[in-house]
Amino acid sequence: MGSPGGESRGHCCEEHLYCCGAATEVLKFGVRDLRCSRSRHSAPCLLFLVIPGNPGMVGFYRTFMETLYQAFEGRYPVWAVSHAGHCVPPDTMDMLEGDTDIEKPTGFSTGDVFGLQGQIEHKLAFLREHVPRDTRLVLIGHSIGCYIILDMMKREPRLQVLKSVLLFPTIERMAATPQGRLMTPVLCRLRYATYLPVFLLSLLPLGLKTSIVKFALRGLSSLDPKITNAAVRLLSVDCVANAMYMGSQEMVQVLERDSCTIGQNLDKLVFYYGATDHWCPVQYYQDIKRDFPDGNIQLCSRGFRHAFVLDSGREVAAMAAKWLRDDLQGL
């Protein structure tokens, strides 16, 4: 592990660290260090952990997380961990620790930390290294983060998962979706063509990059202003390359739904499908609803987009808090 670097803003802080040898950003609302707090006998009994979609930059989830944190009056910390390599590390860090041979944590079975399977093990390694084993967890996944959470629960059944909220889940047949059919050639064969334009954009002054991002998002009438900074940070060749590489693996690896893991954990799962989600057609909602009629499987009736963090992070967080309130009573 490298030495964490961080920025604190009241009850919120940003930290950069090495996990599985890769640069990782952690956004934290509430307690900054669960292990230190535990040693003072004041650690919270529960942690909300957000697993992002792709690109997995935690800054996109700031409003969502803050709303969730405030919904429970700050009683529980709310953290988000970026995907490996989906962040711009500070000048004191490289994207890969040492940029040479990376020492993997116990149980790390793949050297491909930026790939989909490596990202799953990256999240498990983060929990092993930063969260006491007996901490109860509320896992919140978005898009491919839902696939990662299901695989985490499968690989590590000892995790103390109280609930997993899966928002706009891409957990099956991604390449067969309307967006998947469009993006598979781009991600699998043409992604290298995007690197030069992104590199040229990254050289622009910050103010100009910010203006370009705002122009690109001008069609969103209720754009969350906190999104702009995260979108500007995404204009990095390393981040884009790692995100697109992970996306290429999603297209070829996310195939059949893991109904076995879902069935074994059905009482812990909340699914929320989009009604107009081109990454996850309504047919997928109907299929899983048919296969698991007793599950908490919902279809959006409020018009939220797949990338809800752009303009509806506050509303989706309030909705998730409402689902979770009964489960958290008495904790």
N, C-alpha and C positions, 0 to 999 in steps of 0.2 A: 504494500500500500504506500502511496505517496503521501506527503503532508497535505492535509486538506487546506484549500484556500477558500475564503468565503467573504460574503458581503451581507451585513445584517441591516434590516430595516424594521425596527420594532419587533413585532412578533413574527416577522418573516425574515428568513435568511437564505442566501444562495451559497452553495459550497461546490467546489470542484475537487475531485479526488480520483485516484486510480482504483478501478475495480476490474479484476481479471486482466490487469495490465493496460486497460484502455481508459482514456479520459472520460469522466462521467460527471454530469452535473446533477446536484440534488437540491430541490427547492423545498424548504421546510417552513411550515407554519406551526408555531408552538415549540415544544421541547426540541432543543438542538441535538442533544446527545442522550439517547435512551440508556446507554450503559452507565454513564456517569450519574444520571438521575436515579437509576436503580440502586447504585451504591449508597445514595443518600436516602433511600427508602421513600422516594417520592415519585418514582417513575409511574406514568400512566399505565393502566392495565391494557390499553388498547391503542393501536396505531392504524390510521387510515393511510394506505399506500396506493398511490396512483401510478398505473403502468400506461404510458402514453401510446398513441397510435404511431404512424410513420408519416412524416419525420417525428422523431421522438424527443423534441426539445421541450423541456418542462415549462419554459416561459409561456407557452401557449395556454397552460392550464392555471395560470395565476389567479384569475378571477374565479374560476370554478372552485379552486382549492380554498381561497379566502372565504367565499360564501359558505362552503361546507364547514370550515373551521368556526365561523361565526354562528352557524346554525345550531351548533352544540355548545355555544358560549365558551369556546376555547378549552373545553374539558379534555379533548383528545387532540394529539398532534396529527397534522395532515402533511404527509410528505409525498413527493413525486421524484422518481429516479429516471433520468434520461436513458435512452438506449446508448450502448457503448459507441462512442465516436460521433454521437449526434449533438455535439455541443462545441462551442469555440472555447478551448481552454485558455486560461490566463497565460501571459508571456512566460511565466516560470514553469509551465508544463508543456510537454509534447502530447500529440494525440495518442501515442503509444509510449508506455513507460520504458525509457531507455532506447526505444526504437529498435531493439534487437530481440534477443530471446526473452520471452515473457514467462515469468514463473506463474503457473496456474495454481489456483487454490485447490484444495483437496476436493475431488469429485468432478473437476472440470475435465470433460472428456474430449473436447474439440479445441483445436488451435484457432478456429475461425470465429473469433469473438464478435466480429461484425456481422456474421451471418445469423439467420433466424434461430438456429439451435443454440448458437453461442450466446445470443441475446437472452434466451431463456435461462441458461446457466448463469449468465451475468446477474440476473435478478435474484436468483437463489443465493449466489455468492454475496451479494449486497446484504441480504437478510442475515446470512451467517455471520458476517463481519460487523454489522452495525445494529442489529436488533436482537435483544435477549430472546432466547429460544422460547420462553414461556409467554411472550407477549402475544396477546390476541390480535388478530388482524382483520381489518375490513379492506379487502382488495377491490380496487376500482379500475377497470380496464376500459380502454377506448379503442375500437377498431381492432388492429392486430394485437393490441394489448390484451384483449379478451382471450385470444388464442394462447398467448403467453401465460396468462393466469391459469387457464385450464391445464396446460402442460405442467406448470409449477405444482399444481395440486396433485397431478398424477405422479410426478417424479418425487415429490416430497410430501407424502401423506401425513407426516408428523407436524406440518405447519398448523398453528392454532388459528385456523380460518373461521371466523364467526360468520362472515358473509362476503360474497363476491358479487359486485354489481358490474354487469357487462353491457356497456353502452355501444350501440351500433356495431354489434360483434361481427367481425370477419373471421369466422371459425370453420368455414367450409367452402370448397369449390370457388376460390377467388378468381381464377383465370376464366371461369365460365360466366362471370357477371358482366353486365354491360361495360362497366369501367375496367374490369379485368381484361376483356377482349381488346379494349383500346390501349391499355397500358402495358400489356405483356410484351409486345414487340419493342416498345420504347425501353422498358426496363431490362429486358433480356438481351437485346441486340443493338440498341441505338443509344444507350445511356452515355457512352463515352463522348458522343457528339455534344452533349450539354455542358461538358466540363469547361470548355474554352469560354463560352458566353458567361458562365457563372464566375470564372476566374476574372474576366474583364470587369464584371460588375463589382466584384470584391475589391477592386483597386480604387473605386470611386470614393470621394469624401463621404463621411457619414451622413451629412445633411442631404446630399444628392441621393444616396441610397434610400434614405427615409422617404424622400419625395417619390421615388420610383415605387416603393412598396405601397404608399398611400394611394398612388394613382392606380396601381394594379388591383387594389381592393376597393376602389371607389364605388363599385356597384352595391356594396353592402351598406344599407341605410343605417343599420344599427351596429356598425363595427365596434367591437371592444377596443378602445384605444390602447390597452395594455398589450394587445397582440402585436402592435407595430414593431416594438423593440425585438421581440422574438423572431419576427419575420425578417428583420434586417440582419440578425445574427445568422439566419439560415443562408445568407448570401456568402457562403464559404465553400470552396471546392471540396474540402475534406468532409464537411457535413453532408453536402449533396451527394458526393460519391458513396459515402457509407449508407445514407438513406436509400439511394437507388439500388445499391447492391443488396441490401436487406429486402427491398421490395421485389427484386428479381427472384429471390429465393421464396418469397411468399407466393408468387405465382405458380411455382412448381412444387411447393411442399404443402401448402394448405389445400388439401384435397377433401377427404371424407370427414364429416363431423365426428368428433370423439364422443359418441353416445355413451360409451361405457363410463368414462369419467363423469359425464353429466349425470347419468343415472345414479352413480354412487354418491354424488354430492348435491342432488337436486334441491334438497331443503336449504342449502347454503347459497343458492344461485338466484340472481335476478337478471333476466334478459330484457333489454329494451331495444327493439328494432325500429328502424326508420320506415316511414310509409312511402318515401320517395328516395330510397337509398340505392344508388347505382353500384355500390360495392356489396350490397346485400339485399337482393330483391325480396319483395313481400312473400314470394313463394317459399323462400327459406324460412321465414317466420311461420308460415302455414305448416310447413313440413315438421319443424321442431315442436310446434304447438300440438300437432297430431300425435307425434311420437311420445310427448311428455305432457299429457293433458292436465296433470296435477302440478306442473311447474309454474313458477311465477314468471311468465313469459308475456311481455306486453308489446303492443304496437303503438308507435307514436301517433297521437291525434292532435299534436300542437304545431306541426309543420317544421320541426327542428331538422336542420341539415346534418349530414354525416359529420362534417367538420363543425360541430356545434360550438366549439371554443371560439370561433370567429365572432359570433354575435349572440350566443345564447348560453354562455357558461354559467351565468348567475341563475338562470331559470332551471337548467338541468341539475345544478347542484342543489337547489331548493327542493326539487322533485326527489332526488336521491336521498336527501336528508329525511324527507317524509317517509320514504320506504323503510329507512333504517331505524327510525325512532323507537319502534316497539322492541326491536332486537337489542337495543342498547339500554333499555330501562333496567335499572338495578345494578349497572356496572359502576 
